[in-house]
């Protein structure tokens, strides 16, 4: 039950950071780098994004559970989620490197998502702890 609540909380934090990032881009100079075809998200977009992020975080939690003996400190658990999440962010931006979008916009997205995954990893590591002796 604790892990499920941790997944819900981590997904909520992840979505809220995405919303914050969206409003930071819209209301700052970063909007100059944004592609012209970006639409305003709807409630349906947010619900679908929450479901997909919950699915991704559930998969990451399952992987983390399988290798938990190697992730005995909170720092290792946070870095595990951070590196996998950042890798997924870079992978999702690969299509931007091949179309007309600017390289700077891709870097802004990757930097924002990396920060988001760092915070998500911190939250998730607080809820998923190893049970073996000597672990923190």
C-alpha positions in Angstrom: 0.0 0.0 0.0 2.9 2.3 0.8 4.4 1.8 -2.6 1.1 2.5 -4.4 0.7 5.7 -2.4 4.3 6.6 -3.3 3.6 6.0 -7.0 0.5 8.2 -6.9 2.4 10.9 -5.0 5.4 10.7 -7.3 3.1 10.8 -10.4 1.3 13.8 -9.0 4.6 15.6 -8.3 5.8 14.8 -11.9 2.6 16.1 -13.5 2.6 19.3 -11.3 6.2 19.9 -12.3 5.2 19.5 -16.0 2.4 22.0 -15.5 4.8 24.4 -13.8 7.3 24.0 -16.6 4.6 24.7 -19.2 3.5 27.9 -17.4 7.2 29.0 -17.0 7.8 28.6 -20.7 4.6 30.3 -21.7 5.2 33.3 -19.4 8.9 33.9 -20.1 11.4 34.5 -22.8 11.6 30.7 -23.4 8.4 30.9 -25.4 10.5 32.4 -28.2 12.2 29.0 -28.7 9.0 27.0 -28.5 7.6 25.5 -31.7 4.7 27.3 -33.4 2.4 24.3 -33.4 2.2 23.9 -29.5 -1.4 23.9 -28.4 -2.8 24.7 -25.0 -3.3 21.4 -23.1 -6.8 20.3 -22.1 -8.0 18.4 -19.1 -8.1 15.3 -21.2 -4.4 15.8 -22.1 -3.6 16.1 -18.4 -5.5 12.9 -17.4 -3.9 10.9 -20.2 -0.5 12.2 -19.3 -1.1 11.3 -15.6 -2.1 7.7 -16.7 1.0 7.4 -18.9 3.4 8.8 -16.3 1.8 6.5 -13.7 2.5 3.5 -16.0 6.1 4.6 -16.6 6.7 5.1 -12.9 5.1 1.8 -12.1 7.5 0.1 -14.5 10.5 2.0 -13.0 9.3 1.0 -9.5 9.1 -2.6 -10.6 12.6 -2.4 -12.1 13.9 -0.7 -8.9 12.3 -3.4 -6.8 14.1 -6.1 -8.9 17.5 -4.5 -8.3 16.8 -3.2 -4.8 19.7 -5.0 -3.3 22.1 -2.8 -5.3 20.2 0.3 -4.4 20.8 0.3 -0.7 21.2 4.1 -0.1 18.7 6.8 -1.0 21.3 8.5 -3.2 21.5 5.4 -5.4 17.8 5.1 -5.7 17.4 8.8 -6.6 20.2 8.6 -9.2 18.6 5.4 -10.6 15.3 7.1 -11.3 17.1 10.3 -12.5 19.3 8.5 -15.0 16.5 6.3 -16.5 14.1 9.3 -16.6 16.6 11.5 -18.2 17.4 8.8 -20.8 13.7 8.5 -21.5 13.5 12.3 -21.9 16.4 12.4 -24.3 14.8 9.5 -26.3 11.5 11.3 -26.5 13.3 14.4 -27.9 15.2 12.5 -30.6 12.5 13.3 -33.2 13.1 17.0 -32.5 16.7 16.6 -33.5 15.6 15.5 -37.0 12.8 18.0 -37.8 12.7 21.8 -38.0 12.6 22.4 -34.2 15.5 24.3 -32.7 18.3 22.5 -30.9 17.9 25.0 -28.0 14.3 24.1 -27.5 15.3 20.4 -27.3 17.9 21.3 -24.7 15.3 23.3 -22.7 12.9 20.3 -22.7 15.6 17.9 -21.7 16.9 20.1 -18.9 13.4 20.6 -17.5 12.5 16.9 -17.7 15.8 16.0 -16.0 15.0 18.3 -13.1 11.5 16.8 -13.0 12.9 13.3 -12.9 15.4 14.2 -10.1 12.5 15.4 -7.9 10.4 12.4 -8.8 13.3 10.1 -8.0 13.7 11.8 -4.6 9.9 11.3 -3.8 9.8 7.7 -5.0 13.0 6.8 -3.1 11.3 7.9 0.1 8.5 5.4 -0.4 10.5 2.4 -1.8 13.2 1.2 0.7 15.1 -2.0 0.7 14.4 -4.5 3.5 17.7 -6.2 3.8 20.1 -5.6 6.7 22.5 -2.7 6.3 20.3 -0.8 3.9 19.2 2.8 4.7 
